[in-house]
Amino acid sequence: MNHLKLESCPNCGVEIRLYSHTSLTDKYECFARCSECKTEYLMPEVHFTTHGVWIYPSSIKKAERLWNERAVSMCKLKRRSPTMKDELTKSVLLSVRPKWCEKIANGEKTLEVRKNKPKIPTPLTCYIYCTVGCKLLTKSHLNGNIYIASNRKYQEALEWKGNQTLNGKVIGEFVCDEITTDFRGECADILCKKGCLTLDELKQYSRHDPLYGWHISALQIYDKPKALSEFGISRAPQSWRYVMSKDDAGGDQNE
């Protein structure tokens, strides 16, 4: 079957792929997913004609056509002036687990290891989003220190006194002034030392793929953490994504 050429991701302009999955009620849901920023676009308007688990080609073509129409429409809505577009390409939002956020905030971790990197030159601004999980990242109301809370109930009690729970929020930003590329382990020592990783942890994460060390400089931890909505998004990325700067995205929402 000849597939239509799919419009690229409205968010970052990279390749889009269509996926489908079925529930126990045999109702199919279609969604488009970006291969770069991992953004998913649900397409509830698509209803596949199926035979068992086989999807008719005509249904697939219809889904492709509907995606292209939607992508063009979204791009028109997201048009910005050249200045705003330039600012968009300079900013990245990273999803970081609480234990790594703690080490970054305390200055122990000065390099973030990832399996890919932005397609824009350094330096670039990176915003730190603390992921939600079983571990609570806490900012003390007494001295401003950031640490992993050992007791959830105790932390919830301390919130009444002014402690801040940082999970699910953007806690700060840094300037990535350099990215170290490690193809075959030649930079493993640097990635381990500055990324607070053991060699075994690095190898397990890499699985023989290239790794990229995002250098952390000019770190700034916010006095008050920011919501994702202040960056023009409603859901955090699995790894990272391009975003508007906090000043452009929220406007008066930052107040």
C-alpha positions in Angstrom: 0.0 0.0 0.0 1.3 3.5 -0.9 1.3 5.6 2.2 0.7 9.4 2.2 3.6 11.6 3.3 2.8 12.6 6.8 3.1 16.2 8.0 5.8 16.7 10.6 5.3 17.4 14.3 3.7 20.8 14.9 5.8 21.1 18.1 9.3 20.5 16.9 9.1 19.8 13.1 10.4 16.2 13.2 8.9 13.0 11.7 5.5 11.8 12.9 4.3 8.2 13.0 0.7 6.9 13.4 -0.1 4.2 15.9 -3.2 2.2 16.9 -4.0 0.1 19.9 -7.0 -1.8 20.9 -8.9 -2.2 24.2 -10.7 -5.2 25.5 -13.9 -3.9 23.8 -12.1 -4.1 20.4 -12.4 -0.3 19.9 -9.3 1.1 18.2 -7.8 4.4 19.1 -5.4 6.1 16.8 -2.7 8.6 17.8 0.3 10.3 16.2 3.6 10.3 18.0 6.7 12.4 17.3 10.0 10.5 17.1 12.0 13.4 18.6 10.0 15.1 21.4 7.8 12.1 22.0 4.6 14.2 22.0 1.5 12.2 21.4 -1.6 13.6 19.6 -4.8 11.6 20.2 -7.1 11.2 17.2 -10.5 10.2 18.5 -12.1 11.2 15.2 -10.4 8.1 13.6 -12.5 4.9 13.5 -10.7 2.0 11.9 -12.5 -0.7 9.9 -11.0 -3.9 11.0 -11.1 -7.6 10.4 -9.8 -9.2 13.6 -6.6 -7.4 14.3 -6.1 -6.5 10.7 -6.9 -2.8 9.7 -8.2 -2.1 6.2 -5.8 0.0 4.1 -8.6 2.5 3.3 -8.9 3.2 7.1 -5.2 3.8 7.4 -5.2 6.2 4.4 -8.1 8.1 6.0 -6.1 8.4 9.3 -3.1 9.7 7.4 -5.3 12.2 5.6 -6.9 13.4 8.8 -3.5 13.7 10.5 -2.2 15.9 7.7 -5.3 18.1 7.9 -4.9 18.5 11.6 -1.1 19.1 11.5 -1.6 21.9 8.9 -4.3 23.5 11.1 -2.2 23.3 14.3 0.8 24.9 12.5 -1.3 27.8 11.4 -2.5 28.3 15.0 1.0 28.2 16.3 2.6 30.6 13.9 4.7 33.2 15.7 6.9 36.1 14.8 10.5 35.3 13.9 11.7 36.5 17.2 9.4 34.2 19.1 10.3 31.3 16.9 14.0 31.9 17.5 13.4 31.9 21.3 11.5 28.7 21.0 14.5 26.9 19.5 16.8 28.0 22.3 14.9 26.4 25.2 14.5 22.8 26.2 12.5 21.2 29.1 14.1 18.1 30.7 12.2 15.6 32.8 14.5 14.6 35.7 13.9 12.1 38.5 13.8 13.5 42.1 17.1 11.9 43.1 18.9 13.5 40.2 17.2 16.8 40.8 18.5 16.7 44.4 22.1 16.2 43.2 21.8 18.9 40.5 20.4 21.4 43.0 23.2 20.6 45.5 25.9 21.0 42.9 27.0 17.3 43.0 25.8 16.5 39.5 27.1 18.9 36.8 26.3 16.8 33.7 23.0 15.2 32.6 23.4 12.0 30.5 20.9 11.4 27.7 20.6 9.2 24.6 20.1 12.1 22.3 20.6 15.9 22.1 18.9 18.9 20.7 19.4 19.8 17.0 20.4 23.3 17.9 23.8 24.6 18.9 24.9 25.4 22.4 24.6 27.4 24.6 20.9 26.7 25.2 18.6 27.2 28.2 17.3 24.0 29.8 14.5 23.9 32.3 14.4 21.2 35.0 11.1 19.4 35.5 11.0 17.1 38.6 9.1 14.0 37.8 6.3 12.6 39.9 7.1 9.3 41.7 7.2 7.6 45.1 10.1 9.9 46.3 9.2 13.4 47.3 11.6 16.2 46.5 11.4 18.8 49.2 12.6 22.4 49.6 13.1 23.4 53.3 11.4 26.5 54.6 14.3 27.0 57.1 17.4 27.1 54.9 16.2 26.5 51.3 18.0 23.2 51.0 16.6 20.6 48.6 16.5 17.0 49.6 14.5 13.7 49.3 11.9 13.5 52.0 12.4 10.3 54.1 8.8 10.3 55.4 5.8 11.3 53.2 3.5 12.0 56.1 6.1 14.1 57.9 6.7 16.1 54.7 3.0 16.7 54.2 2.9 18.1 57.8 5.9 20.3 57.1 4.1 21.9 54.2 1.9 23.7 56.7 5.1 25.4 58.0 6.3 26.4 54.5 8.2 23.4 53.1 7.6 23.0 49.3 7.1 19.7 47.5 8.7 20.1 44.1 7.5 17.0 42.2 5.5 17.7 39.1 6.9 21.2 38.8 9.7 23.1 37.0 12.2 23.7 39.8 14.9 25.7 38.0 17.0 26.2 34.9 20.6 26.0 33.7 22.6 26.8 30.6 23.9 23.9 28.6 27.1 25.4 27.3 28.6 22.1 25.9 27.5 18.6 25.0 30.0 15.7 25.3 29.4 12.9 22.8 30.4 9.4 23.9 30.2 6.9 21.0 32.1 3.9 22.4 32.9 4.6 26.0 35.8 7.0 25.3 34.2 9.6 27.5 32.8 7.2 30.2 35.0 8.6 32.9 33.7 12.2 32.4 30.1 11.0 32.2 30.4 8.9 35.3 32.2 11.5 37.4 30.1 14.5 36.5 26.9 12.6 36.1 27.1 10.8 39.4 26.9 7.4 37.8 28.8 4.2 38.2 30.3 2.6 35.1 27.8 -0.3 35.4 24.9 2.1 35.5 26.3 3.9 32.5 26.6 0.7 30.5 23.2 -0.5 31.5 21.6 2.8 30.4 23.6 3.0 27.1 23.1 -0.6 25.9 25.8 0.1 23.3 24.0 3.3 22.0 25.8 6.6 21.9 25.4 8.9 24.9 25.4 12.6 25.3 26.5 14.5 28.3 24.7 17.8 28.7 27.0 20.1 30.8 25.2 22.1 33.5 26.3 25.7 34.0 24.8 28.9 35.4 22.3 26.8 37.5 19.4 28.7 38.9 16.9 27.1 41.4 13.6 29.0 41.6 12.4 30.4 44.9 9.0 29.3 43.7 8.6 26.3 41.3 6.7 26.9 38.1 3.9 24.9 36.5 4.1 23.3 33.1 1.3 25.6 31.9 3.7 28.6 32.2 5.7 27.0 29.4 2.7 26.4 27.2 2.4 22.7 27.7 0.1 20.5 29.8 2.1 17.2 30.0 5.8 16.6 30.7 7.9 14.8 28.1 9.3 11.3 28.7 12.8 12.6 28.3 12.9 16.2 26.9 11.2 18.6 24.5 11.5 22.0 23.0 9.5 24.7 24.8 9.0 28.4 24.7 10.9 30.4 27.4 9.1 31.0 30.6 8.8 34.7 29.9 7.2 34.2 26.4 5.0 31.2 27.2 3.1 32.5 30.2 3.1 36.2 30.0 1.2 37.5 33.0 0.8 33.9 34.2 4.2 34.1 35.8 2.9 36.6 38.3 
